[in-house]
């Protein structure tokens, strides 16, 4: 086992890693946890999720570090998906909740975000929200899957809701989903 997630310290280090981690060229693993990390009332008692890094040590063990802890609605909440890494070492991902808080968003806690994490000269990681999904018929919302890079460097993904609303989507109330493109 490289790392065991736990609710000790109320899960501040992250819990529930749903997505497959990714490697960088140095052999470090990066991933997300859907819960744990910072606490905000919209995330109940379990935290809003994290982005983490596992770094191999010379003795064969791995060190664990939280790179970003999601902590409020504008920041994004519940990153269920895989991250993608660009050639410069920036991390990109989506959150299922947070972002714009339209009344039609899942559980009224936001329609999700696309985010970018950039390593700063200090070694800290800075988050930038590239897109905040909205509850309307022109946008995807509540992404539950990861991103991919297109040939021109744009990001593509899917939202589990949003898109054009039709009566056949009535059970879902907010559209049957959509494919989106983000130009970072």
Backbone as a ProteinNet text record, in pm:
[ID]
protein_1_A
[PRIMARY]
XXXXXXXXXXXXXXXXXXXXXXXXXXXXXXXXXXXXXXXXXXXXXXXXXXXXXXXXXXXXXXXXXXXXXXXXXXXXXXXXXXXXXXXXXXXXXXXXXXXXXXXXXXXXXXXXXXXXXXXXXXXXXXXXXXXXXXXXXXXXXXXXXXXXXXXXXXXXXXXXXXXXXXXXXXXXXXXXXXXXXXXX
[TERTIARY]
84.4	0	89.8	59.7	136.6	88.5	-43.1	-101.7	-241.6	-274.7	-408.1	-483.5	-598.4	-680.8	-761	-783.2	-851.9	-929.8	-1031.5	-1107.7	-1042.7	-924.1	-852.9	-836.8	-838.6	-832.6	-944.8	-1058.8	-1177.9	-1153	-1060.6	-1036.7	-970.5	-902.1	-842.3	-740	-683.3	-588.9	-656.6	-787.9	-863.1	-907.6	-1028.4	-1083.8	-1168.4	-1191.9	-1271.1	-1207.8	-1092.9	-1029.5	-1097.6	-1189.8	-1267.5	-1190.4	-1107.9	-1046	-910.4	-869.7	-738.2	-631.9	-525	-419	-339.1	-265.9	-181.6	-36.1	57.5	200.6	250.8	350.5	427.4	556.8	641.5	763.9	865.8	851.9	943.8	897.3	781.5	731.8	641.6	601.3	505.9	364.7	279.1	138	54.3	-45.8	-138.6	-279.9	-365.1	-503	-594.6	-720.2	-821.3	-892.9	-945.9	-1038.5	-1169.4	-1279.9	-1411.2	-1452.2	-1395.3	-1426.8	-1297.9	-1313.4	-1199.5	-1145.6	-1036.1	-979.7	-1051.3	-1061.2	-1123.1	-1272.3	-1326.4	-1468.2	-1542.3	-1659.3	-1749.6	-1889.3	-1982	-2114.8	-2182.5	-2152	-2212.4	-2160.4	-2054.5	-1996.2	-2029.5	-2122.6	-2160.2	-2039.5	-2029.6	-1923.5	-1800.4	-1797.6	-1691.8	-1585.9	-1597.4	-1500.3	-1535.3	-1473.8	-1508.8	-1419.5	-1317.1	-1228.9	-1091	-998.2	-859	-797.6	-683.6	-591	-464.7	-411.7	-295.7	-182.6	-65.7	54.3	118.6	156.8	236.2	372.8	477.8	614.6	693.3	759.6	838.4	965	996.9	1120.1	1223.6	1347.5	1456.5	1444.8	1379.2	1366.6	1249.7	1181.3	1070.7	933.9	927.9	799.3	757.4	639.6	586.1	545.4	572.7	525.1	395.6	305.6	173.7	164.1	114	98.6	-33.2	-107.7	-227.4	-181.9	-208.1	-170.5	-276.7	-402	-512.3	-628	-687.3	-804.2	-920.1	-1022	-1138.3	-1214.8	-1253	-1308.8	-1426.3	-1479.2	-1599.4	-1667.3	-1784.9	-1864.7	-1798.1	-1739.5	-1675.3	-1553.6	-1491.2	-1369.9	-1397.4	-1513.9	-1545.8	-1552.3	-1631.7	-1645.5	-1659.7	-1612.4	-1627.9	-1563.2	-1429.2	-1362	-1358.5	-1452.3	-1463.8	-1372.8	-1313.7	-1255.8	-1104.2	-1051.6	-907.5	-857.2	-732.4	-664.9	-596.5	-562.6	-474.9	-360.2	-246.6	-123.3	-74.6	-40.6	13.8	167	230.2	375.4	450.5	386.1	449.5	433.2	360.6	340.6	219.2	130.1	5.4	-96.5	-177.8	-282.8	-418.5	-504.1	-638.5	-738.1	-855.9	-959.9	-1094.7	-1194.8	-1329.2	-1378.5	-1474.2	-1544.7	-1691.7	-1755.6	-1896.4	-1986.4	-1948	-2026.2	-1942.3	-2000	-1934.5	-1948.8	-1881.6	-1893.8	-2023	-2082.6	-2208.2	-2314.8	-2394.9	-2495.1	-2634.8	-2668.5	-2803.8	-2900.8	-3025.5	-3125.5	-3145.1	-3108.6	-3127.5	-3008	-2903.5	-2784.9	-2812.2	-2736.6	-2753.7	-2741.6	-2841.3	-2844.1	-2824.7	-2845.3	-2833.1	-2698.7	-2592.5	-2460.8	-2360.9	-2410.4	-2324.2	-2329.4	-2296.1	-2302.2	-2166.9	-2062.1	-1930.5	-1837.5	-1709.9	-1606.6	-1505.5	-1429.2	-1304.8	-1195.3	-1092.3	-987.7	-849.6	-755.3	-615.2	-532.6	-436.8	-342.2	-203.5	-137.1	-4.4	91.3	204.7	307.1	376	381.8	443.2	590.9	672.3	814.8	835.8	740.1	750.3	728.6	680.8	649.4	501.4	427.7	282.3	214.7	90	11.3	-101.6	-120.6	-226.2	-336.9	-460.2	-575.4	-631.5	-673.9	-746.2	-869.2	-986.8	-1109.1	-1115.1	-1112.5	-1119.1	-1262.2	-1353.7	-1495.3	-1580.9	-1685.5	-1785.7	-1915.2	-1961.1	-2080.3	-2204.3	-2301.6	-2425	-2543.4	-2651.2	-2775.5	-2855.2	-2827.9	-2904.6	-2898.4	-2966.3	-2969.5	-2854.5	-2757	-2645.1	-2514	-2515.5	-2392.5	-2410.7	-2303.2	-2303.2	-2305	-2330.2	-2319.9	-2290.7	-2238.8	-2208.5	-2127.1	-2002.9	-1917.5	-1879.8	-1887.6	-1858.5	-1745.8	-1691.1	-1581	-1464.7	-1351.8	-1231.6	-1226.4	-1114.9	-1089.5	-988.9	-987.7	-881.9	-837.3	-711.4	-662.9	-694.6	-743.3	-763.8	-635.7	-632.7	-513	-457.4	-544.4	-500.4	-472.3	-479	-452.2	-573.7	-691.4	-814.1	-855.9	-930.6	-979.7	-1121.1	-1149.5	-1282.9	-1329.7	-1459.7	-1517.3	-1667.4	-1731.1	-1877.1	-1937	-2057	-2134.7	-2248.3	-2273.7	-2379.3	-2518.6	-2527.4	-2653.4	-2625.3	-2726.9	-2713.1	-2739.9	-2702.3	-2732.2	-2874.2	-2924.4	-3059.3	-3161.4	-3255.8	-3360	-3473.6	-3515.2	-3633.1	-3721.1	-3843.6	-3935.7	-3886.2	-3808.6	-3757.8	-3655.9	-3602	-3506.3	-3574.4	-3706.3	-3780.4	-3742.1	-3715.2	-3675.1	-3547.7	-3463	-3337.7	-3351.5	-3456	-3495	-3398.2	-3275.7	-3178.4	-3098.1	-3160.2	-3092.6	-3032.2	-3005.9	-2952.6	-2801.1	-2736.7	-2590.7	-2541.3	-2413.2	-2353.5	-2203.3	-2145.5	-2000.8	-1957.8	-1846.5	-1799.7	-1653.7	-1614.1	-1476.3	-1435.6	-1316.1	-1260.9	-1127.2	-1108.7	-981.3	-901.6	-801.5	-727.8	-641.9
-116.9	0	124.4	218.2	342.6	446.2	453	548	500.9	508.7	474.8	601.1	625	740.7	709.1	810.6	787.4	912	891.6	1003.3	1059.1	1009.9	1069.7	1218.1	1298.6	1444.4	1491.5	1423.6	1457.1	1455.2	1375.5	1359.7	1478.4	1561.8	1683.2	1651.3	1533.8	1494.3	1440.5	1433.1	1382	1238.7	1208.7	1073.5	1049.8	924.8	879.2	915.9	855.6	878.8	795.7	853.6	781.6	762.6	858.7	859.9	789.7	746.5	686.2	795.4	777.3	879.1	877.5	986.3	997.4	1017.6	979.1	997.7	1120.7	1188	1287.7	1221.3	1294.1	1236.2	1198.8	1253.4	1222	1101.5	1043.2	926.9	960	1086.9	1125	1093.3	1058.4	1031.7	1149.8	1187.1	1294.6	1240.7	1282.2	1237	1330.6	1291.6	1370.9	1284.2	1349.3	1283.9	1360.7	1289.9	1354.2	1423.9	1383.2	1445.3	1466.3	1522.2	1553.7	1690.8	1728.2	1859.8	1966.5	2085.1	2199.2	2175.5	2242.9	2228.6	2355.8	2340.1	2448.7	2393.2	2473.9	2422.8	2350.8	2387.2	2321	2181.1	2142.8	2009.3	1918.5	1959.7	1883.8	1869.4	1760.5	1743.8	1672.7	1642.6	1557.1	1629.4	1760.2	1833.5	1831.3	1921.4	1946.2	1874.1	1803.6	1729.6	1791.3	1715.5	1759.2	1715.8	1776.7	1727.4	1689.8	1570.6	1523.3	1478.4	1464.1	1414.7	1307.4	1197.5	1093.5	1091.9	1109.5	1116.2	995.5	922.1	807	853.3	783.1	810.3	704.3	732.9	639.6	509.3	513.4	391.8	303.1	339.7	258.3	298.3	392	441.5	562.7	612.5	726.8	835.7	961.8	1073.7	1126.3	1168.4	1217	1365.8	1442.3	1586.6	1631.6	1714.1	1776.5	1902.5	1908.7	2025.5	2133.7	2091.9	2187.8	2124.7	2203.7	2161.6	2252.2	2193.4	2271.5	2314.7	2442.6	2489.2	2581.6	2613.3	2696.7	2677	2729.8	2706.5	2759.1	2877.5	2932.9	2854.1	2788.3	2711.1	2577.6	2526.2	2393.1	2294.3	2190.8	2087.5	1951.4	1849.2	1709.9	1681.5	1681.7	1642.7	1490.2	1434.1	1288.7	1232	1315.5	1270.7	1266.2	1209.9	1206.5	1346.4	1370.3	1493.3	1471.9	1580.5	1574.7	1671.1	1641.3	1715.7	1769.2	1899.3	1952	1943.7	1980.9	1969.5	2058.1	2165.6	2256.4	2208.6	2098	2044.9	2097.6	2169.7	2217.2	2104.3	2103.3	2002.8	2065	1987.9	2033.2	1927.5	1972.9	1880	1948.3	1872.3	1926.3	1893.3	1972.6	1942.1	1923.5	1831.7	1801.9	1914.7	1976.7	2085.6	2210.3	2309.3	2437.7	2521.7	2635.1	2724.9	2803.8	2831.5	2907.1	2831.3	2901.9	2835.8	2865.1	2806.8	2820.4	2732.1	2770.5	2694.4	2554.6	2531.4	2400.3	2309.1	2354.7	2270.2	2155.7	2049.5	1933.9	1977.3	1946.3	1973.4	2121.6	2208.6	2353.5	2394.7	2320.8	2359.3	2379	2420.2	2455.5	2355.3	2403.5	2322.1	2267	2295.1	2240.3	2341	2303	2390.2	2310	2381.9	2331.4	2414.7	2348.5	2421.1	2385.5	2473.7	2454.6	2480.2	2392.1	2413.1	2432.5	2541.2	2575.8	2583.9	2517.7	2523.2	2659	2722.8	2854.4	2839.1	2945.3	2937.9	2900.6	2935	2901.8	2753	2679.2	2538	2513.9	2617.3	2606.5	2592.1	2549	2535.4	2637.5	2708.9	2809.9	2757.7	2775.3	2732.5	2849.7	2819.4	2915.4	2844.3	2906.1	2849.5	2892.7	2795.4	2824.1	2838.8	2767.2	2776.8	2735.8	2811.1	2779.1	2749.2	2625.2	2584.2	2652	2675.6	2742.2	2652.5	2680	2605.4	2674	2636.3	2689.6	2589	2618.9	2525.2	2545.8	2627.8	2654.4	2599.1	2535.9	2491.5	2349.2	2275.9	2147.7	2180.4	2083.3	2106.2	1975.1	1989	1876.6	1766.9	1800.4	1698.9	1588.6	1467.8	1350.9	1267.6	1315.3	1242.3	1337.7	1283.2	1361.8	1441.3	1509.2	1591.2	1521.5	1563.9	1524.4	1649.2	1647.1	1754.8	1720.9	1820.4	1805.6	1838.1	1819.5	1842.8	1985.1	2085	2224.6	2268.7	2174.7	2208	2250	2245.7	2275.6	2154.3	2179.1	2072.6	2034.6	1903.7	1853.8	1765.6	1768.4	1685.4	1675.7	1611.1	1596.8	1639.7	1695.1	1727.2	1627.9	1578.5	1478.8	1539.8	1670.9	1741.9	1860.8	1944.4	2059.4	2021.2	2109.8	2088.3	2132.2	2090.7	2129.5	2048.6	2118.1	2049.5	2010.7	1885.9	1839.7	1763	1739.8	1668.2	1526.7	1467.7	1332.9	1332.2	1448.8	1459.6	1498.8	1505.3	1553.4	1484.4	1353	1293	1355.3	1408.8	1466.7	1615.5	1679.2	1817.2	1922	1888.9	1990.7	1949.9	1878.1	1835.2	1696.8	1636.6	1500.1	1495.6	1611.6	1615.3	1680.7	1711.1	1779.2	1756.8	1769.8	1769.5	1915.3	1948.7	2087.2	2096.2	2218.4	2249.6	2375.9	2372.6	2486.9	2522.7	2650.8	2698.4	2761	2687.2	2742.8	2863.5
0	0	0	-89.6	-97	3.4	22.7	116.8	153.5	281.2	328	367.8	307.7	341.3	466	549.9	675.8	718	799.8	855	981.5	1018.3	1131.7	1104.5	1207.4	1193.5	1100.5	1105.9	1027.4	877.2	832	689.2	623	698.1	640.1	531	532.7	428.6	304.4	305.3	191	212.6	166.8	172.3	46.6	17	-97.2	-231.2	-261.8	-391.9	-500.1	-572.1	-673.2	-803.4	-838.6	-971.1	-972	-1088.6	-1107.5	-1103.6	-1025.2	-1023.8	-1153.5	-1175.4	-1294.8	-1252.5	-1339.2	-1314.8	-1387.8	-1329.5	-1403.9	-1450.9	-1519.8	-1575.5	-1468.3	-1346.5	-1236.7	-1154.6	-1191	-1118.4	-1000.9	-986.2	-882.1	-928.1	-833.3	-860.9	-813.7	-894.9	-859.2	-868	-774.4	-776.5	-699.9	-692.3	-621.5	-519.1	-417	-324.4	-329.6	-329	-339.2	-210.8	-98.6	29.9	107.8	225.9	309.6	274	336.3	311.5	392	335.5	405.1	424.1	522.8	552.9	517.3	461	426.8	446.2	487.8	522.5	406.4	281.6	166.6	143	210.9	193.1	310.1	391.3	510.4	601.9	669.7	768.8	714.6	586.6	534.5	452	432.5	353.1	205.7	131.6	-8.7	-108.3	-62.2	-151.7	-161.9	-219.7	-230.9	-364	-394.2	-496.1	-420.5	-445.1	-369.6	-460.8	-398.3	-467	-380	-441.1	-376.5	-445.1	-365.6	-418.4	-368	-459.7	-414.9	-341.8	-233.3	-158.1	-193.5	-162	-192.5	-114.9	2.7	84.3	41.5	-69.1	-119	-66.7	27.6	76.6	-7.2	20.2	-54.3	43.6	9.5	90.8	30.2	117.5	75.8	106.9	10.6	28.3	-33.9	38.3	-18	-90.6	-221.1	-301	-296.5	-291.4	-285	-209.3	-124	-47.4	-87.1	-149.4	-191.7	-67.2	-62.7	62.8	56.7	-60.6	-65.7	-200	-212.5	-332.9	-458.8	-454.2	-573.1	-616	-522.9	-543.3	-613.5	-597.7	-647.6	-532.8	-548.4	-446.7	-513.6	-447.3	-491.2	-626.6	-632.3	-756	-769	-841.8	-856.4	-964.9	-1045.8	-1171.9	-1173.2	-1281.7	-1305.3	-1337.9	-1306.9	-1346.3	-1480.3	-1548.4	-1664.4	-1637.9	-1697.3	-1674.6	-1808.5	-1814.7	-1939.9	-1938.4	-2048.2	-2061.6	-1962.7	-1915.4	-1818.8	-1674.7	-1653.9	-1519.2	-1447.3	-1518.3	-1458.7	-1455.2	-1351.4	-1335.3	-1366.7	-1434.4	-1468.8	-1423.3	-1381.6	-1341.5	-1333.2	-1294.2	-1275.9	-1135.7	-1090.5	-966.4	-999.7	-932.9	-956.1	-906.6	-795.9	-737.7	-724.8	-659.9	-642.9	-768.1	-769.8	-883.7	-876	-991.2	-995.2	-917.4	-844.1	-761.1	-811.6	-924.6	-977.2	-901.3	-903.4	-827.8	-883.1	-1007.6	-1066.9	-1056.4	-993.3	-980.3	-883.9	-896	-809.2	-662.9	-585.4	-441	-408.8	-507.8	-487.9	-429.8	-458.3	-408.7	-521	-634.5	-746.2	-858.6	-977.1	-1098.8	-1141.4	-1063.3	-1093.4	-1157.9	-1165.6	-1221.2	-1302.5	-1384.2	-1442.8	-1378.2	-1322	-1251	-1306.2	-1275.4	-1310.6	-1185.3	-1156.9	-1047.9	-1106.9	-1066.2	-1114.7	-997.6	-1011.3	-906.4	-908.8	-793.2	-778.5	-742.8	-762.6	-725.5	-577.8	-491.6	-349.2	-321.7	-422.9	-404.6	-378.1	-341.6	-322.6	-458.7	-456.8	-578.7	-575.2	-686.3	-696.7	-786.5	-741.9	-820.6	-900	-1022.3	-1104.4	-1158.9	-1142.3	-1199.4	-1346.2	-1436.5	-1579.1	-1627.1	-1562.3	-1599.5	-1481	-1459.6	-1358.6	-1432.6	-1424	-1498.3	-1441.8	-1528.7	-1488.1	-1517.6	-1448.7	-1468.9	-1579.2	-1702.5	-1814.5	-1928.8	-2035	-2147.4	-2244.6	-2207.9	-2297.8	-2244.6	-2130.6	-2066.3	-2015.4	-2010.1	-1939.9	-1790.8	-1707.2	-1562.9	-1491.9	-1370.2	-1282.3	-1351.1	-1392.6	-1456.4	-1357.7	-1404.6	-1321.5	-1381.1	-1492.5	-1556.5	-1579.6	-1619.3	-1635.3	-1764.6	-1782.4	-1899.5	-1990.7	-2116.4	-2209.3	-2284.7	-2332.2	-2417.2	-2561.6	-2636.4	-2779.4	-2854.1	-2986	-3065.8	-3055.3	-3034.9	-3027.1	-2883.4	-2788.2	-2648	-2568.3	-2628.9	-2554.7	-2473.6	-2367.1	-2280	-2319.2	-2316.1	-2346.7	-2231.7	-2206.1	-2102.2	-2119.8	-2024.3	-2028.5	-1895.6	-1904.1	-1785.5	-1773.6	-1653.8	-1635.2	-1650.1	-1645.3	-1667.4	-1757.7	-1778.8	-1866.6	-2009.8	-2101.5	-2242	-2271.6	-2384.3	-2425.1	-2347.2	-2286.2	-2210.7	-2303.8	-2297.7	-2370.9	-2273.3	-2312	-2222.9	-2193.5	-2284	-2258.3	-2144.3	-2110.8	-2000.4	-1870.6	-1870.9	-1753.5	-1623.9	-1622.8	-1494.5	-1438	-1525.5	-1480.2	-1449.7	-1493.6	-1466.3	-1517.2	-1542.3	-1579	-1701.6	-1792	-1913.2	-1899.2	-2011.7	-2014.8	-2025.2	-2017.6	-2024.1	-2150.7	-2153.2	-2268.1	-2270.8	-2388.4	-2407.2	-2411	-2346	-2344.1	-2386.4	-2426	-2462.4	-2386.2	-2329.2	-2255.3	-2320.4	-2348.8	-2402.5	-2289.3	-2235.7	-2121.8	-2160.6
[MASK]
++++++++++++++++++++++++++++++++++++++++++++++++++++++++++++++++++++++++++++++++++++++++++++++++++++++++++++++++++++++++++++++++++++++++++++++++++++++++++++++++++++++++++++++++++++++++

